[in-house]
């Protein structure tokens, strides 16, 4: 910074993501290593063009820090460090999810039968054309930011698109709020929406894609630390455990 130049203000998202990603770097380095480089202004413009509206400033902040994590069929347990073992999507995948949101929105009024009455009370589902999906798992669960003008602009939701969900689960009032809440969960070992941060300690593999993890630990989320079947390939350990 040159003399007389004002320091750049750190945004709430930059601060929240810095805390969360810093924990990953120290405690889940294999997951952290998968984070993709920052998105360029051109890539962000491509996302906005595909959606037809400007991205929420906090999503832009996140993309300018790290543009998602890649899906790798040979390493499926890594990089899925959000609850429900969801991962951040790449720029190309965010653009690709736009078609899914539009299809859902176009079908919603006429073709959902008995779901219509339930979903009519969930207005966020009726405006899927204003979603920007930025995270997902490999089974149909998506995480999106509501971009519809109004009181829920910028709010974060999870929706089990492939699991017959009847409502969108509200995760946070903003992206920075989400990562602040997740950081609290992982630093204290407490639950986020009923799922707990945990390490999976792999002791055998039943698929070639997991052989590289034998003898190692992978970070993820679990609903329970109850005793696991002897046939299981891993055991679970809380993130605050010293063992």
Secondary structure, DSSP 8 states (H G I E B T S, - for coil): --TT-------HHHHHHHHHHHHHHHH-HHHHTTB-----HHHHHHHHHHHTS---HHHHHHHHH---B---TTSTTSS--BGGGBEE--HHHHHHHHHHHHHHHHHHHHH-TTHHHHHTT-HHHHTGGGEEEEEE-SSSEEEEEE-SSSTTTT-EEEEETTTT-SS-EEEESSHHHHHHHHHHHHHHT-EETTEEEEEEEE---SSGGGGGGTTSEEEEEES------TT-SEEEEETT---
